[in-house]
């Protein structure tokens, strides 16, 4: 029996040394106000973070640790990434909570951190901070994006390897081990999962096209090159951003320069099933990476204050 689909009800931003939490279930549009804020230690440089829906715990990574804190900011546990890395740049560990919030998934770019080992994908017990399972990856990545499948317990990881490309993995925790699948590409970047989990969207690492794939198989449903949007592929690029605005609509982002070398950004609506390019989409931001489609016809950008702004497609 298929599990009910799950969607994002809380979102977070790291603002002024705090993990700020925003409730998306209220349906409020415009600049969002936090319903909770976790004050963190000033000694930690936060790289990534995740929040439990009960608002009792927050989790974050630094360059050398995964940390859990309580609502009042008290440290609950800390798991060090040993050996400690002296490298200050080029590696960004990421964290994400499983849907049931029992597992914190952490991508560790250990090769770039000079830990003398392969990159790691690690499943931590969210309550105790102990390692449940971990697996070596065949990557030398700088950072990684993790996504949860909306209908099952699979998680996805896109590892960015700079000029060497990008690797996409799918995994789930099975009886104390990580069951890992790597997709057979080194030139596609994972952008987003469809709200029903049946497809996912990628962009070519060289920014030449956008594609939609069946999930989990990865077969290409359709692909669009830059000229499908009426632009010159020699001058215009598909950005590694966008995603599923709704179950039926993708947002695809293109960037380029005018003849006088002024950069521009344009977003387009694309039919998520047929690949038909519909109309230009006005996102409310000129930053190609400051757009987070939520899959329900709304999306987030960021205010000058650092807090999210929610927009609607209706």
C-alpha positions as a Markdown table, in Angstrom:
| # | Residue | x | y | z |
|---|---|---|---|---|
| 1 | Unk | 0.0 | 0.0 | 0.0 |
| 2 | Unk | 1.4 | 3.4 | -0.9 |
| 3 | Unk | 2.0 | 5.8 | 1.9 |
| 4 | Unk | 0.3 | 9.2 | 2.0 |
| 5 | Unk | 2.3 | 11.9 | 0.4 |
| 6 | Unk | 4.2 | 14.3 | 2.8 |
| 7 | Unk | 5.0 | 17.9 | 2.2 |
| 8 | Unk | 7.0 | 20.7 | 3.9 |
| 9 | Unk | 5.1 | 22.4 | 6.7 |
| 10 | Unk | 8.0 | 24.2 | 8.3 |
| 11 | Unk | 10.9 | 26.1 | 6.7 |
| 12 | Unk | 14.0 | 27.7 | 8.2 |
| 13 | Unk | 16.5 | 30.4 | 7.7 |
| 14 | Unk | 19.8 | 31.1 | 9.5 |
| 15 | Unk | 19.4 | 34.8 | 10.5 |
| 16 | Unk | 21.6 | 36.8 | 12.9 |
| 17 | Unk | 23.1 | 33.7 | 14.6 |
| 18 | Unk | 19.7 | 32.0 | 15.0 |
| 19 | Unk | 17.9 | 29.2 | 13.3 |
| 20 | Unk | 14.5 | 30.8 | 12.6 |
| 21 | Unk | 11.5 | 28.6 | 12.0 |
| 22 | Unk | 8.5 | 29.6 | 9.9 |
| 23 | Unk | 5.1 | 27.9 | 9.7 |
| 24 | Unk | 4.0 | 27.3 | 6.1 |
| 25 | Unk | 0.7 | 25.6 | 7.1 |
| 26 | Unk | -0.8 | 29.0 | 8.0 |
| 27 | Unk | -1.0 | 30.0 | 4.3 |
| 28 | Unk | 0.3 | 33.5 | 5.1 |
| 29 | Unk | 1.9 | 35.3 | 2.1 |
| 30 | Unk | 4.5 | 38.0 | 2.0 |
| 31 | Unk | 7.4 | 38.3 | 4.5 |
| 32 | Unk | 7.1 | 35.5 | 7.1 |
| 33 | Unk | 7.8 | 36.0 | 10.8 |
| 34 | Unk | 9.4 | 33.2 | 12.7 |
| 35 | Unk | 7.3 | 31.1 | 15.1 |
| 36 | Unk | 10.5 | 30.0 | 16.9 |
| 37 | Unk | 14.2 | 30.9 | 16.9 |
| 38 | Unk | 17.0 | 28.7 | 18.2 |
| 39 | Unk | 19.9 | 30.8 | 19.5 |
| 40 | Unk | 23.2 | 29.0 | 18.8 |
| 41 | Unk | 26.6 | 29.1 | 20.2 |
| 42 | Unk | 28.7 | 32.0 | 18.8 |
| 43 | Unk | 31.7 | 29.7 | 18.7 |
| 44 | Unk | 30.1 | 27.6 | 16.0 |
| 45 | Unk | 30.1 | 28.5 | 12.3 |
| 46 | Unk | 26.8 | 27.0 | 11.1 |
| 47 | Unk | 27.0 | 25.4 | 7.6 |
| 48 | Unk | 23.6 | 23.7 | 7.3 |
| 49 | Unk | 20.6 | 23.0 | 9.6 |
| 50 | Unk | 17.4 | 21.1 | 10.1 |
| 51 | Unk | 14.5 | 21.4 | 12.5 |
| 52 | Unk | 12.1 | 18.9 | 14.2 |
| 53 | Unk | 8.4 | 19.6 | 13.6 |
| 54 | Unk | 7.7 | 19.6 | 17.4 |
| 55 | Unk | 10.2 | 22.6 | 17.7 |
| 56 | Unk | 11.9 | 20.8 | 20.6 |
| 57 | Unk | 15.2 | 20.2 | 18.8 |
| 58 | Unk | 17.3 | 21.7 | 16.0 |
| 59 | Unk | 20.3 | 20.1 | 14.3 |
| 60 | Unk | 23.2 | 21.8 | 12.5 |
| 61 | Unk | 26.5 | 21.1 | 10.9 |
| 62 | Unk | 29.8 | 22.9 | 11.3 |
| 63 | Unk | 32.9 | 22.0 | 9.3 |
| 64 | Unk | 33.8 | 19.5 | 12.0 |
| 65 | Unk | 30.6 | 18.3 | 13.8 |
| 66 | Unk | 26.9 | 17.6 | 13.8 |
| 67 | Unk | 25.2 | 19.3 | 16.8 |
| 68 | Unk | 21.7 | 18.9 | 18.4 |
| 69 | Unk | 20.3 | 21.7 | 20.5 |
| 70 | Unk | 17.2 | 22.1 | 22.6 |
| 71 | Unk | 14.6 | 24.9 | 22.2 |
| 72 | Unk | 16.4 | 27.1 | 24.7 |
| 73 | Unk | 19.7 | 26.6 | 22.8 |
| 74 | Unk | 21.2 | 24.1 | 25.2 |
| 75 | Unk | 23.4 | 21.6 | 23.5 |
| 76 | Unk | 21.9 | 18.1 | 23.7 |
| 77 | Unk | 24.7 | 16.2 | 21.9 |
| 78 | Unk | 27.6 | 16.8 | 19.6 |
| 79 | Unk | 29.1 | 14.3 | 17.2 |
| 80 | Unk | 32.6 | 15.2 | 16.0 |
| 81 | Unk | 33.7 | 14.5 | 12.4 |
| 82 | Unk | 37.0 | 12.9 | 13.2 |
| 83 | Unk | 39.7 | 13.5 | 12.4 |
| 84 | Unk | 39.1 | 17.3 | 12.7 |
| 85 | Unk | 39.8 | 19.2 | 9.5 |
| 86 | Unk | 42.1 | 22.2 | 9.4 |
| 87 | Unk | 40.7 | 23.1 | 5.9 |
| 88 | Unk | 38.5 | 26.1 | 6.2 |
| 89 | Unk | 37.2 | 26.2 | 2.6 |
| 90 | Unk | 36.0 | 23.9 | -0.1 |
| 91 | Unk | 33.9 | 21.5 | 2.0 |
| 92 | Unk | 30.4 | 22.0 | 3.4 |
| 93 | Unk | 28.8 | 19.2 | 5.4 |
| 94 | Unk | 25.0 | 19.1 | 5.0 |
| 95 | Unk | 22.3 | 17.7 | 7.2 |
| 96 | Unk | 18.6 | 16.7 | 6.8 |
| 97 | Unk | 16.0 | 15.0 | 9.0 |
| 98 | Unk | 14.1 | 11.9 | 7.8 |
| 99 | Unk | 10.3 | 12.3 | 7.6 |
| 100 | Unk | 9.8 | 10.4 | 10.9 |
| 101 | Unk | 12.6 | 12.5 | 12.4 |
| 102 | Unk | 14.4 | 9.5 | 13.9 |
| 103 | Unk | 17.4 | 9.9 | 11.5 |
| 104 | Unk | 19.6 | 12.8 | 10.7 |
| 105 | Unk | 21.3 | 12.2 | 7.3 |
| 106 | Unk | 24.6 | 13.9 | 6.9 |
| 107 | Unk | 26.8 | 14.3 | 3.8 |
| 108 | Unk | 30.5 | 14.6 | 4.8 |
| 109 | Unk | 32.8 | 15.9 | 2.0 |
| 110 | Unk | 35.8 | 14.2 | 3.7 |
| 111 | Unk | 38.0 | 14.1 | 0.7 |
| 112 | Unk | 38.1 | 17.8 | 0.3 |
| 113 | Unk | 38.4 | 18.2 | 4.1 |
| 114 | Unk | 41.7 | 16.3 | 3.9 |
| 115 | Unk | 40.5 | 13.5 | 6.2 |
| 116 | Unk | 42.4 | 11.0 | 4.1 |
| 117 | Unk | 39.2 | 9.0 | 3.2 |
| 118 | Unk | 36.4 | 8.9 | 0.7 |
| 119 | Unk | 33.3 | 11.2 | 1.1 |
| 120 | Unk | 30.8 | 9.8 | 3.5 |
| 121 | Unk | 27.0 | 9.6 | 3.8 |
| 122 | Unk | 26.1 | 9.0 | 7.4 |
| 123 | Unk | 22.8 | 8.2 | 9.2 |
| 124 | Unk | 22.7 | 9.4 | 12.8 |
| 125 | Unk | 20.3 | 8.6 | 15.5 |
| 126 | Unk | 18.5 | 11.9 | 16.0 |
| 127 | Unk | 17.9 | 11.2 | 19.7 |
| 128 | Unk | 21.3 | 9.9 | 20.8 |
| 129 | Unk | 23.6 | 11.3 | 18.1 |
| 130 | Unk | 25.2 | 7.9 | 17.5 |
| 131 | Unk | 26.0 | 6.6 | 14.0 |
| 132 | Unk | 23.4 | 4.1 | 12.8 |
| 133 | Unk | 25.1 | 3.4 | 9.4 |
| 134 | Unk | 27.5 | 5.0 | 7.0 |
| 135 | Unk | 28.7 | 4.4 | 3.5 |
| 136 | Unk | 31.7 | 5.5 | 1.4 |
| 137 | Unk | 30.9 | 7.5 | -1.7 |
| 138 | Unk | 32.8 | 7.6 | -5.0 |
| 139 | Unk | 33.1 | 11.4 | -5.0 |
| 140 | Unk | 35.4 | 14.2 | -4.1 |
| 141 | Unk | 32.7 | 16.8 | -3.4 |
| 142 | Unk | 32.5 | 20.3 | -2.1 |
| 143 | Unk | 28.9 | 20.0 | -0.8 |
| 144 | Unk | 25.7 | 18.2 | -1.4 |
| 145 | Unk | 22.0 | 18.7 | -1.6 |
| 146 | Unk | 19.8 | 16.2 | 0.2 |
| 147 | Unk | 16.1 | 15.7 | -0.6 |
| 148 | Unk | 13.4 | 13.4 | 0.9 |
| 149 | Unk | 11.1 | 11.3 | -1.2 |
| 150 | Unk | 7.5 | 12.5 | -0.5 |
| 151 | Unk | 6.0 | 9.0 | -0.5 |
| 152 | Unk | 8.6 | 6.6 | 1.0 |
| 153 | Unk | 11.8 | 6.5 | 3.1 |
| 154 | Unk | 14.3 | 7.0 | 0.3 |
| 155 | Unk | 16.5 | 10.0 | 0.4 |
| 156 | Unk | 18.4 | 11.6 | -2.5 |
| 157 | Unk | 21.8 | 13.2 | -2.5 |
| 158 | Unk | 23.4 | 15.4 | -5.2 |
| 159 | Unk | 27.2 | 15.8 | -4.7 |
| 160 | Unk | 28.8 | 18.8 | -6.4 |
| 161 | Unk | 32.3 | 18.1 | -7.5 |
| 162 | Unk | 33.1 | 21.5 | -9.1 |
| 163 | Unk | 34.5 | 21.3 | -12.6 |
| 164 | Unk | 34.5 | 17.4 | -12.3 |
| 165 | Unk | 30.7 | 17.3 | -12.5 |
| 166 | Unk | 28.0 | 16.0 | -10.1 |
| 167 | Unk | 26.9 | 12.7 | -8.8 |
| 168 | Unk | 23.3 | 11.7 | -7.8 |
| 169 | Unk | 22.6 | 9.0 | -5.2 |
| 170 | Unk | 19.4 | 7.4 | -3.8 |
| 171 | Unk | 19.4 | 5.5 | -0.5 |
| 172 | Unk | 17.4 | 4.2 | 2.4 |
| 173 | Unk | 18.3 | 2.8 | 5.8 |
| 174 | Unk | 17.7 | -1.0 | 5.9 |
| 175 | Unk | 18.4 | -3.0 | 9.1 |
| 176 | Unk | 21.5 | -1.1 | 10.1 |
| 177 | Unk | 23.0 | -0.5 | 6.7 |
| 178 | Unk | 22.5 | 2.1 | 4.0 |
| 179 | Unk | 21.2 | 0.6 | 0.7 |
| 180 | Unk | 22.8 | 2.9 | -1.9 |
| 181 | Unk | 22.2 | 3.4 | -5.6 |
| 182 | Unk | 24.2 | 5.7 | -7.8 |
| 183 | Unk | 22.6 | 7.0 | -10.9 |
| 184 | Unk | 24.7 | 6.4 | -14.1 |
| 185 | Unk | 25.6 | 10.0 | -14.8 |
| 186 | Unk | 28.4 | 12.4 | -13.7 |
| 187 | Unk | 27.0 | 15.4 | -15.6 |
| 188 | Unk | 23.5 | 16.0 | -14.2 |
| 189 | Unk | 22.5 | 18.1 | -11.1 |
| 190 | Unk | 19.4 | 17.2 | -9.1 |
| 191 | Unk | 17.1 | 20.2 | -8.8 |
| 192 | Unk | 13.9 | 18.8 | -7.3 |
| 193 | Unk | 11.4 | 16.0 | -6.8 |
| 194 | Unk | 7.8 | 16.0 | -8.0 |
| 195 | Unk | 5.3 | 16.5 | -5.2 |
| 196 | Unk | 4.0 | 12.9 | -5.9 |
| 197 | Unk | 7.5 | 11.5 | -6.0 |
| 198 | Unk | 7.1 | 9.9 | -9.4 |
| 199 | Unk | 9.5 | 12.2 | -11.3 |
| 200 | Unk | 12.6 | 14.4 | -10.6 |
| 201 | Unk | 14.1 | 17.3 | -12.4 |
| 202 | Unk | 17.8 | 17.7 | -13.3 |
| 203 | Unk | 20.0 | 20.2 | -15.1 |
| 204 | Unk | 23.1 | 19.3 | -17.1 |
| 205 | Unk | 26.3 | 20.2 | -15.3 |
| 206 | Unk | 27.4 | 22.3 | -18.3 |
| 207 | Unk | 24.0 | 24.1 | -18.1 |
| 208 | Unk | 22.9 | 23.1 | -21.6 |
| 209 | Unk | 19.5 | 21.5 | -20.8 |
| 210 | Unk | 16.9 | 20.6 | -18.3 |
| 211 | Unk | 15.4 | 17.1 | -18.0 |
| 212 | Unk | 12.6 | 15.3 | -16.2 |
| 213 | Unk | 13.2 | 11.7 | -15.2 |
| 214 | Unk | 11.0 | 8.9 | -13.9 |
| 215 | Unk | 11.5 | 8.1 | -10.2 |
| 216 | Unk | 13.2 | 5.9 | -9.1 |
| 217 | Unk | 14.5 | 4.6 | -12.4 |
| 218 | Unk | 15.9 | 7.8 | -13.8 |
| 219 | Unk | 14.6 | 7.3 | -17.4 |
| 220 | Unk | 14.3 | 10.6 | -19.2 |
| 221 | Unk | 10.7 | 11.7 | -19.8 |
| 222 | Unk | 11.7 | 14.8 | -21.8 |
| 223 | Unk | 14.6 | 17.2 | -22.1 |
| 224 | Unk | 14.7 | 20.8 | -23.1 |
| 225 | Unk | 17.7 | 22.7 | -24.5 |
| 226 | Unk | 18.1 | 26.5 | -24.3 |
| 227 | Unk | 16.7 | 27.0 | -27.8 |
| 228 | Unk | 13.3 | 25.5 | -26.7 |
| 229 | Unk | 12.9 | 28.7 | -24.8 |
| 230 | Unk | 13.7 | 30.9 | -27.8 |
| 231 | Unk | 17.3 | 31.8 | -26.8 |
| 232 | Unk | 20.7 | 31.3 | -28.3 |
| 233 | Unk | 22.4 | 28.3 | -26.7 |
| 234 | Unk | 25.8 | 29.8 | -27.4 |
| 235 | Unk | 25.1 | 32.7 | -25.1 |
| 236 | Unk | 22.3 | 31.6 | -22.7 |
| 237 | Unk | 22.5 | 28.9 | -19.9 |
| 238 | Unk | 20.1 | 26.9 | -17.8 |
| 239 | Unk | 20.7 | 27.6 | -14.2 |
| 240 | Unk | 21.0 | 24.9 | -11.5 |
| 241 | Unk | 17.8 | 26.2 | -9.8 |
| 242 | Unk | 14.0 | 26.1 | -10.1 |
| 243 | Unk | 11.9 | 23.0 | -9.4 |
| 244 | Unk | 8.3 | 21.9 | -9.0 |
| 245 | Unk | 6.0 | 24.9 | -8.6 |
| 246 | Unk | 3.0 | 22.4 | -8.5 |
| 247 | Unk | 2.5 | 18.8 | -9.6 |
| 248 | Unk | 1.9 | 20.1 | -13.1 |
| 249 | Unk | 4.3 | 23.0 | -13.5 |
| 250 | Unk | 8.1 | 23.3 | -13.4 |
| 251 | Unk | 10.0 | 26.5 | -13.0 |
| 252 | Unk | 13.1 | 26.6 | -15.2 |
| 253 | Unk | 15.7 | 29.4 | -14.8 |
| 254 | Unk | 17.8 | 30.8 | -17.6 |
| 255 | Unk | 20.7 | 33.3 | -17.3 |
| 256 | Unk | 22.7 | 35.3 | -19.8 |
| 257 | Unk | 24.2 | 38.6 | -20.7 |
| 258 | Unk | 23.0 | 41.5 | -22.9 |
| 259 | Unk | 25.2 | 42.8 | -25.7 |
| 260 | Unk | 26.6 | 45.4 | -23.2 |
| 261 | Unk | 27.4 | 42.6 | -20.7 |
| 262 | Unk | 24.6 | 43.2 | -18.3 |
| 263 | Unk | 23.5 | 39.9 | -16.7 |
| 264 | Unk | 19.9 | 38.9 | -16.7 |
| 265 | Unk | 17.7 | 36.2 | -15.2 |
| 266 | Unk | 14.5 | 34.8 | -16.6 |
| 267 | Unk | 12.2 | 32.1 | -15.2 |
| 268 | Unk | 9.8 | 30.0 | -17.3 |
| 269 | Unk | 6.8 | 27.8 | -16.6 |
| 270 | Unk | 7.0 | 24.4 | -18.2 |
| 271 | Unk | 4.4 | 21.7 | -18.3 |
| 272 | Unk | 5.8 | 19.0 | -16.0 |
| 273 | Unk | 4.3 | 16.2 | -18.0 |
| 274 | Unk | 4.7 | 17.2 | -21.7 |
| 275 | Unk | 7.7 | 19.6 | -21.5 |
| 276 | Unk | 5.6 | 22.3 | -23.2 |
| 277 | Unk | 7.1 | 25.7 | -22.5 |
| 278 | Unk | 4.3 | 27.9 | -21.3 |
| 279 | Unk | 5.0 | 31.5 | -20.2 |
| 280 | Unk | 7.6 | 33.6 | -18.5 |
| 281 | Unk | 7.4 | 33.4 | -14.7 |
| 282 | Unk | 7.9 | 36.4 | -12.5 |
| 283 | Unk | 9.6 | 35.1 | -9.3 |
| 284 | Unk | 10.0 | 38.4 | -7.4 |
| 285 | Unk | 13.8 | 38.1 | -7.3 |
| 286 | Unk | 16.8 | 38.7 | -9.6 |
| 287 | Unk | 18.9 | 36.1 | -7.9 |
| 288 | Unk | 18.6 | 32.9 | -9.8 |
| 289 | Unk | 19.2 | 30.8 | -6.7 |
| 290 | Unk | 16.9 | 32.7 | -4.4 |
| 291 | Unk | 13.7 | 30.8 | -5.4 |
| 292 | Unk | 12.3 | 27.7 | -3.6 |
| 293 | Unk | 9.2 | 26.3 | -5.2 |
| 294 | Unk | 7.0 | 24.5 | -2.6 |
| 295 | Unk | 5.1 | 22.3 | -5.0 |
| 296 | Unk | 1.7 | 23.7 | -4.0 |
| 297 | Unk | 1.7 | 26.8 | -6.3 |
| 298 | Unk | 3.6 | 28.9 | -3.9 |
| 299 | Unk | 7.3 | 29.6 | -3.6 |
| 300 | Unk | 9.8 | 31.4 | -1.3 |
| 301 | Unk | 12.4 | 34.1 | -1.9 |
| 302 | Unk | 14.4 | 36.0 | 0.7 |
| 303 | Unk | 13.8 | 39.5 | 2.1 |
| 304 | Unk | 16.7 | 41.9 | 2.7 |
| 305 | Unk | 16.3 | 41.1 | 6.4 |
| 306 | Unk | 17.1 | 37.4 | 5.7 |
| 307 | Unk | 13.6 | 36.2 | 6.4 |
| 308 | Unk | 11.6 | 34.3 | 3.7 |
| 309 | Unk | 9.0 | 35.9 | 1.5 |
| 310 | Unk | 6.1 | 33.6 | 0.3 |
| 311 | Unk | 4.5 | 34.2 | -3.1 |
| 312 | Unk | 1.5 | 32.6 | -4.7 |
| 313 | Unk | 0.8 | 31.6 | -8.3 |
| 314 | Unk | -3.0 | 32.3 | -8.0 |
